[in-house]
Amino acid sequence: MKIEILGTGCMKCKRLTKNTEKAVAELGISADIQKVEDITAIMDRGIMLTPAMMVDGELKVSGRVADVAEIKRILTGGT
């Protein structure tokens, strides 16, 4: 599983990264978590609001910080 956290490195972006790392650890799953901070790369993906999270190339969160519980639901395919 490839998880990308997109944002310029602001506090919200860092919080989303930490929440994602915690969710992955709690689920005990294997995931490649990458931070994308280059604004051109973010815009090339069509992201207009950060922070954002993409899982395997699909946008899951944009413009807000998802909490650990929500990220766990996203990663396990729940609603």
N, C-alpha and C positions, 0 to 999 in steps of 0.2 A: 504494500500500500504506500502510495506517495502522497504526502500531505505538504502543501505549500501554504505558508503564511505570508501574505502580501501586505506590505506597508513600509513606510519610510523610516521605521525605527522609533516611532513615538511610544509613549507609555502604554497606550491602548494596544498597539501592535505587540509590545513586549508581554503584556498581560494575556493576550490571546495565545501567544507562543507558549507561555508557562501553563496555561489551562490545557492546551493541546498536549503538551508533554506529560502532564499529570494524568489526563484521560487515557492516553496510550499506555502509560505505566500501570494504571489501575486495571485496565482491561487485559494487560499482559499480552498485547499483540505486537507484532513486528511492523514498524512503519518507518519510512524514510521521511523525516521532517526537515523541510528546507525553508529558509527565510529568503524572500525575494524583496529586496529593498530598492532596486533600480526602477525609477519611476517610468521609464520607457518600457521596460519589461512588464510592469504592472498594467500600463495602458494597452500594450499589445494583447493582453489577455481580456481586454474589454472591461476591466475593473475601474469603476469611477469613484467608489467610496471605499476607504480603508479604515480599519484593518479588514482584511478578507481572508477566507480560508478556502482552499480548493483541495478536493480529495480525488486523486486519480484523474485530474484534469477537469473535474466538475465543480462549479462554484457552489459552496454550501453556506457560507456566511459572508455578508458584505456590509460594511458601515457600522459594525458594532462588535462588542466583545462577547462571544458566547461563553457561558459558564461550563464547568467541567461536565455536569450532568447532560447538558445539551450536546456537547461534543461526543460524549460516550454514545448517545442515541444515534447521532449522525454516523459514527464509525461502525456501529453494529447494525445499521440499516433500519433502525427504529424511527418512529415519527416524533 
